Amino acid sequence: MGMRAEISRWNFDEKPIIVFWETTRACLLACNHCRAEAIGGGLPGELNTKEGMKLIDQVLEFDEPRPAMIFTGGDLLMRNDIFTLIEYATKNGLRVAAAPSVTPLLTTNILSALKNGGVHAISISIDGADATTHDGVRGVPGTFDASLCMLKFAQEVGLRVQVNTTVMKSNYKQLADIFHLLRVLKIPVWEVFFLVRTGRGAELEDLEPWQYEDIMHFLYDASYYGITIRTSEGPQFRRIVSQRLNNNANLAKGSLYQDLVSRLRRLEGPPSNELKAQTTGTRDGKGIIFVAHDGEVFPSGFLPISLGNVKETSLKQVYQHEKMLRDLRSSNSLKGKCGLCEYGDLCGGSRSRAYAFYGDPLQQDPACVYEPITHL
């Protein structure tokens, strides 16, 4: 409750809620949607231990309450100094989460070490309701079963666990079954990523806008079953939550929504909890910032527009003063439908998807079907 009230008072022009640090691009998996196009070893220019500590010091320059820091990759466990860096961050008062890949490097001992090092939460990806689908996405047989094992043990050692799922052609029909699996596992948070065609994901076939809309309506219904649901690169979810809460009778829900919700009801029965849909109005560069393996700063991991490098300019300076970030944070700078939309502050569309589609991060989100009132 306190954290929710704290975020509601957060000034996104002054500081982000979360700093993502891509500690390395090295990873043993071969995921077909990988943003980082991860490889078997670290790339030249990767921040070394001393430079990583300097980055942590830069996060500490933000006023309190300071942003949380998420150590991600590639696979953070491919760095031999990762525990030194995590302990440096936590001992200096930062709230730290980790996003390890499920490979032979992630063991029960490692999970215990992450907890003992001060990590408060981890995220693990589940991209299918069964091994065939998930392992097909991840590119390594056995990853699904290993992921379930790691999720269970992480909870046992006291880590808060979040499951990430990327929606794509190969798994979107399984979303109700994935949600059911998460309920069985007692997972508290589900973050649903909507594909942006960048990195290896540029080769994947995207869903149709109406399918995204149907899926987000399904997520609204699923939010009444006790799991907190939030989206990445799908800010339209926040608009849909607002519309549904205001009993908007004109919302079109298609056959995919009907299929997913029917399956949800068969698996879970009627909803019995309060709504748990996260609707904080963040987007690329607004409330979040991404630092790449070599120190380059980007609005997010899916929006490859460099804003500077932490080796030369402090993260606080970049976040507060870079013109592109100020434009991304202002709904008045947005173009097309997004610039006219009454949900511009709450939603604002995916800036990464606009850039991938139009080459302009301020353009309208091509995955949105909503027609603003002022556009009708």
C-alpha positions as CSV (number, residue, x, y, z in Angstrom):
1,M,0.0,0.0,0.0
2,G,2.8,2.4,0.9
3,M,4.7,1.7,-2.3
4,R,1.6,2.3,-4.4
5,A,1.0,5.7,-2.7
6,E,4.7,6.5,-3.1
7,I,4.5,5.8,-6.9
8,S,1.4,8.0,-7.2
9,R,3.5,10.9,-6.0
10,W,6.5,10.1,-8.2
11,N,7.7,12.9,-10.5
12,F,8.7,11.0,-13.7
13,D,10.5,14.1,-15.0
14,E,12.9,14.0,-12.1
15,K,13.7,10.3,-11.8
16,P,12.6,6.8,-13.1
17,I,10.9,4.2,-10.9
18,I,13.2,1.5,-12.4
19,V,16.7,1.5,-13.9
20,F,17.3,-1.6,-16.0
21,W,21.0,-2.6,-16.4
22,E,21.8,-5.0,-19.2
23,T,24.8,-6.4,-17.3
24,T,25.9,-8.5,-20.3
25,R,24.6,-9.8,-23.6
26,A,26.0,-13.2,-23.0
27,C,23.5,-16.0,-22.5
28,L,23.3,-19.8,-23.0
29,L,19.8,-19.7,-24.4
30,A,18.8,-19.0,-28.0
31,C,15.3,-17.4,-27.6
32,N,13.7,-16.5,-30.9
33,H,12.4,-13.2,-29.7
34,C,15.5,-12.0,-27.8
35,R,15.7,-8.2,-27.8
36,A,19.5,-8.4,-27.0
37,E,20.3,-11.0,-29.7
38,A,22.3,-12.6,-26.9
39,I,25.4,-14.6,-27.7
40,G,27.7,-17.1,-26.0
41,G,30.1,-14.5,-24.5
42,G,30.4,-10.9,-23.4
43,L,30.9,-8.2,-26.0
44,P,33.9,-5.8,-26.1
45,G,33.2,-2.6,-24.2
46,E,31.1,-4.3,-21.5
47,L,31.1,-2.3,-18.3
48,N,33.8,-3.8,-16.0
49,T,33.4,-4.1,-12.2
50,K,34.6,-0.6,-11.4
51,E,32.5,0.9,-14.1
52,G,29.5,-1.1,-12.9
53,M,30.0,0.3,-9.4
54,K,30.2,3.8,-10.8
55,L,26.8,3.2,-12.6
56,I,25.3,2.1,-9.2
57,D,26.7,5.3,-7.7
58,Q,24.9,7.3,-10.4
59,V,21.6,5.6,-9.5
60,L,22.3,6.7,-5.9
61,E,22.5,10.3,-7.1
62,F,18.7,10.4,-7.6
63,D,16.7,11.8,-4.7
64,E,15.0,9.4,-2.3
65,P,13.0,7.3,-2.7
66,R,15.5,6.1,-5.3
67,P,14.7,4.0,-8.3
68,A,14.8,0.3,-8.0
69,M,17.6,-1.4,-10.1
70,I,17.0,-4.5,-12.1
71,F,20.0,-6.5,-13.1
72,T,19.2,-8.2,-16.4
73,G,20.9,-9.3,-19.6
74,G,21.5,-11.6,-21.7
75,D,22.0,-13.5,-18.5
76,L,23.5,-11.7,-15.5
77,L,24.9,-15.0,-14.3
78,M,27.4,-15.0,-17.2
79,R,29.3,-12.3,-15.3
80,N,31.8,-13.6,-12.7
81,D,31.5,-10.4,-10.6
82,I,27.7,-10.3,-10.5
83,F,27.4,-10.9,-6.7
84,T,30.0,-8.2,-6.0
85,L,27.9,-5.8,-8.0
86,I,24.6,-6.8,-6.4
87,E,26.0,-6.6,-2.9
88,Y,27.5,-3.2,-3.6
89,A,24.1,-1.9,-4.7
90,T,22.1,-3.4,-1.9
91,K,24.6,-2.4,0.8
92,N,24.3,1.2,-0.4
93,G,20.6,1.1,0.0
94,L,19.3,0.3,-3.5
95,R,16.3,-2.0,-4.0
96,V,17.5,-4.7,-6.4
97,A,15.8,-7.3,-8.5
98,A,17.3,-9.8,-10.9
99,A,16.2,-11.4,-14.2
100,P,18.3,-14.5,-14.6
101,S,18.0,-16.9,-17.5
102,V,17.1,-20.5,-16.7
103,T,20.2,-22.3,-17.7
104,P,22.5,-24.8,-15.9
105,L,24.0,-21.7,-14.3
106,L,20.8,-21.0,-12.3
107,T,20.7,-23.5,-9.4
108,T,19.1,-23.6,-6.0
109,N,22.4,-22.5,-4.4
110,I,22.5,-19.5,-6.8
111,L,19.0,-18.5,-5.8
112,S,19.9,-18.7,-2.2
113,A,23.0,-16.6,-2.8
114,L,20.9,-14.0,-4.7
115,K,18.5,-13.8,-1.7
116,N,21.4,-13.6,0.8
117,G,23.0,-10.9,-1.4
118,G,20.0,-8.6,-0.9
119,V,18.0,-9.3,-4.0
120,H,14.3,-8.9,-3.1
121,A,12.7,-10.2,-6.3
122,I,13.4,-12.2,-9.4
123,S,11.6,-12.6,-12.7
124,I,11.6,-15.8,-14.7
125,S,10.0,-16.2,-18.1
126,I,7.2,-18.7,-18.9
127,D,6.3,-18.4,-22.6
128,G,4.1,-21.5,-22.9
129,A,1.7,-23.6,-21.0
130,D,3.7,-26.7,-21.8
131,A,7.3,-27.8,-22.6
132,T,6.7,-28.0,-26.3
133,T,5.7,-24.3,-26.6
134,H,8.0,-22.9,-24.0
135,D,11.1,-24.8,-25.1
136,G,10.4,-24.0,-28.7
137,V,10.6,-20.3,-27.9
138,R,13.6,-20.6,-25.7
139,G,15.5,-22.8,-28.1
140,V,16.8,-25.3,-25.4
141,P,14.9,-28.6,-24.4
142,G,14.2,-28.9,-20.7
143,T,14.0,-25.2,-20.0
144,F,10.2,-25.3,-19.2
145,D,10.6,-28.0,-16.4
146,A,13.7,-26.2,-15.1
147,S,11.8,-22.9,-15.0
148,L,9.0,-24.4,-12.9
149,C,11.6,-25.9,-10.5
150,M,13.4,-22.6,-10.1
151,L,10.1,-20.7,-9.5
152,K,9.2,-23.0,-6.7
153,F,12.5,-22.9,-5.0
154,A,12.8,-19.1,-5.3
155,Q,9.6,-18.8,-3.4
156,E,10.9,-21.3,-0.8
157,V,14.0,-19.1,-0.1
158,G,11.8,-16.0,0.3
159,L,12.3,-14.2,-3.1
160,R,9.4,-12.4,-4.5
161,V,8.7,-14.0,-7.9
162,Q,7.4,-12.5,-11.1
163,V,6.7,-14.4,-14.2
164,N,7.2,-12.7,-17.6
165,T,5.4,-13.9,-20.7
166,T,5.9,-12.5,-24.2
167,V,2.8,-12.7,-26.4
168,M,3.5,-14.0,-29.9
169,K,1.9,-16.2,-32.6
170,S,3.2,-19.4,-31.0
171,N,1.6,-18.9,-27.6
172,Y,-1.3,-16.4,-27.6
173,K,-4.0,-19.0,-27.6
174,Q,-2.4,-20.5,-24.4
175,L,-2.6,-17.4,-22.3
176,A,-5.5,-18.7,-20.1
177,D,-3.6,-21.9,-19.5
178,I,-0.4,-20.0,-18.7
179,F,-2.4,-17.9,-16.2
180,H,-3.8,-21.1,-14.7
181,L,-0.3,-22.5,-14.3
182,L,0.7,-19.3,-12.5
183,R,-2.2,-19.6,-10.1
184,V,-1.3,-23.2,-9.3
185,L,2.3,-22.1,-8.6
186,K,0.9,-19.2,-6.4
187,I,2.8,-16.6,-8.5
188,P,1.9,-13.0,-7.3
189,V,2.8,-11.0,-10.4
190,W,2.5,-11.6,-14.1
191,E,4.1,-9.2,-16.5
192,V,2.8,-9.7,-20.1
193,F,5.2,-8.4,-22.8
194,F,3.7,-7.4,-26.2
195,L,6.2,-8.1,-29.0
196,V,8.2,-5.3,-30.4
197,R,9.9,-6.3,-33.6
198,T,13.5,-5.6,-32.6
199,G,16.5,-7.8,-32.1
200,R,15.7,-11.4,-33.0
201,G,12.0,-10.5,-32.6
202,A,12.2,-8.5,-35.8
203,E,11.9,-11.8,-37.7
204,L,8.7,-12.9,-35.9
205,E,5.2,-12.3,-37.2
206,D,3.3,-9.8,-35.0
207,L,-0.4,-10.2,-34.0
208,E,-3.1,-8.0,-35.4
209,P,-4.2,-4.9,-33.5
210,W,-7.6,-6.4,-32.7
211,Q,-5.9,-9.4,-31.2
212,Y,-3.9,-7.2,-28.9
213,E,-7.1,-5.5,-27.9
214,D,-8.8,-8.8,-27.2
215,I,-5.9,-10.1,-25.2
216,M,-5.8,-6.9,-23.0
217,H,-9.5,-7.3,-22.3
218,F,-8.8,-10.9,-21.3
219,L,-6.0,-9.6,-19.0
220,Y,-8.5,-7.3,-17.4
221,D,-10.8,-10.2,-16.6
222,A,-7.8,-12.3,-15.3
223,S,-6.9,-9.4,-13.0
224,Y,-9.8,-10.4,-10.7
225,Y,-8.2,-13.7,-9.7
226,G,-5.6,-12.6,-7.2
227,I,-2.5,-12.1,-9.4
228,T,-1.2,-8.6,-10.1
229,I,-1.1,-8.1,-13.9
230,R,0.9,-5.5,-15.7
231,T,2.0,-5.1,-19.3
232,S,5.2,-4.1,-21.1
233,E,4.9,-2.4,-24.5
234,G,1.2,-2.7,-24.1
235,P,0.2,0.6,-22.3
236,Q,-3.3,0.3,-23.9
237,F,-4.1,-2.1,-21.1
238,R,-4.3,0.9,-18.8
239,R,-6.8,2.6,-21.1
240,I,-8.9,-0.6,-21.2
241,V,-8.8,-0.9,-17.4
242,S,-10.1,2.7,-17.2
243,Q,-12.8,2.0,-19.8
244,R,-14.0,-1.2,-18.2
245,L,-14.1,0.4,-14.7
246,N,-16.3,3.2,-16.1
247,N,-18.7,0.6,-17.6
248,N,-18.1,1.7,-21.2
249,A,-20.7,-0.3,-23.1
250,N,-19.3,0.4,-26.6
251,L,-16.1,-1.7,-26.2
252,A,-15.7,-4.2,-29.0
253,K,-14.5,-7.6,-27.8
254,G,-13.8,-10.2,-30.5
255,S,-13.7,-13.9,-30.8
256,L,-10.2,-14.3,-29.3
257,Y,-11.4,-12.5,-26.1
258,Q,-14.4,-14.8,-26.0
259,D,-12.2,-17.9,-26.4
260,L,-9.7,-16.8,-23.8
261,V,-12.2,-15.8,-21.2
262,S,-14.3,-19.0,-21.7
263,R,-11.2,-21.0,-21.1
264,L,-10.3,-18.8,-18.0
265,R,-13.8,-19.5,-16.5
266,R,-13.5,-23.2,-17.1
267,L,-10.1,-23.4,-15.4
268,E,-10.7,-20.9,-12.6
269,G,-14.4,-20.5,-12.1
270,P,-16.0,-17.1,-11.4
271,P,-13.6,-14.3,-10.2
272,S,-13.5,-13.8,-6.4
273,N,-10.9,-11.1,-5.8
274,E,-10.5,-7.4,-6.1
275,L,-9.0,-6.0,-9.3
276,K,-5.2,-6.3,-9.4
277,A,-4.3,-4.5,-12.7
278,Q,-1.3,-2.2,-12.4
279,T,-2.0,1.1,-14.1
280,T,1.0,3.3,-13.3
281,G,1.4,5.6,-16.4
282,T,4.9,4.7,-17.3
283,R,6.3,4.1,-20.8
284,D,9.6,4.1,-22.6
285,G,11.7,6.9,-21.1
286,K,8.9,7.8,-18.7
287,G,9.5,6.2,-15.3
288,I,11.9,3.6,-16.8
289,I,15.4,3.9,-18.3
290,F,17.7,1.3,-19.7
291,V,21.5,1.1,-19.5
292,A,23.1,-1.3,-22.1
293,H,26.1,-3.6,-21.5
294,D,28.5,-0.9,-22.7
295,G,27.0,2.0,-20.8
296,E,24.9,3.4,-23.6
297,V,21.6,4.8,-22.3
298,F,18.2,4.1,-24.0
299,P,14.6,5.0,-23.2
300,S,14.0,1.2,-22.9
301,G,15.5,-2.0,-24.0
302,F,13.2,-2.1,-27.0
303,L,13.8,1.5,-28.2
304,P,17.3,1.6,-29.7
305,I,17.9,5.4,-29.7
306,S,21.1,6.2,-27.8
307,L,20.8,9.1,-25.3
308,G,24.5,9.1,-24.2
309,N,26.8,6.9,-22.2
310,V,27.2,6.6,-18.4
311,K,31.0,6.5,-18.9
312,E,30.8,10.2,-20.0
313,T,27.5,11.6,-18.6
314,S,25.7,10.8,-15.4
315,L,22.5,8.9,-15.7
316,K,20.7,11.6,-13.7
317,Q,21.8,14.2,-16.2
318,V,20.7,12.1,-19.1
319,Y,17.3,11.3,-17.6
320,Q,16.4,14.8,-16.5
321,H,17.7,16.9,-19.4
322,E,17.9,14.8,-22.7
323,K,15.4,16.4,-25.1
324,M,14.2,13.0,-26.5
325,L,13.3,11.8,-23.1
326,R,11.4,15.0,-22.3
327,D,9.5,14.6,-25.6
328,L,8.7,10.9,-24.8
329,R,7.4,11.9,-21.4
330,S,5.1,14.6,-22.7
331,S,1.8,13.5,-24.3
332,N,1.8,16.9,-26.1
333,S,4.8,15.7,-28.2
334,L,3.1,12.6,-29.5
335,K,1.8,12.5,-33.1
336,G,-1.1,10.9,-34.9
337,K,-3.9,9.3,-32.8
338,C,-1.7,9.2,-29.7
339,G,-1.3,13.0,-29.8
340,L,-5.0,13.5,-29.9
341,C,-6.0,10.8,-27.4
342,E,-7.6,11.6,-24.1
343,Y,-5.6,8.7,-22.6
344,G,-2.3,10.2,-23.6
345,D,-0.9,10.5,-20.1
346,L,-2.3,7.2,-18.8
347,C,-1.3,5.3,-21.9
348,G,0.6,7.2,-24.6
349,G,1.1,4.1,-26.7
350,S,4.3,2.0,-27.1
351,R,7.1,4.4,-28.2
352,S,9.2,1.3,-29.1
353,R,6.6,-0.1,-31.4
354,A,6.1,3.3,-33.1
355,Y,9.8,3.5,-33.7
356,A,10.0,-0.1,-35.0
357,F,7.1,0.6,-37.4
358,Y,7.5,4.2,-38.5
359,G,11.1,5.0,-37.6
360,D,9.7,7.8,-35.3
361,P,9.3,7.1,-31.6
362,L,6.7,10.0,-31.3
363,Q,4.4,8.5,-33.9
364,Q,1.1,6.7,-33.0
365,D,1.2,3.1,-31.8
366,P,0.3,0.9,-34.8
367,A,-1.1,-1.8,-32.6
368,C,-3.8,0.4,-31.1
369,V,-7.4,0.2,-32.5
370,Y,-8.8,2.9,-30.3
371,E,-10.1,6.1,-32.0
372,P,-9.8,9.1,-29.7
373,I,-12.9,11.1,-29.1
374,T,-11.3,14.2,-30.7
375,H,-10.4,12.0,-33.8
376,L,-13.9,10.9,-34.5
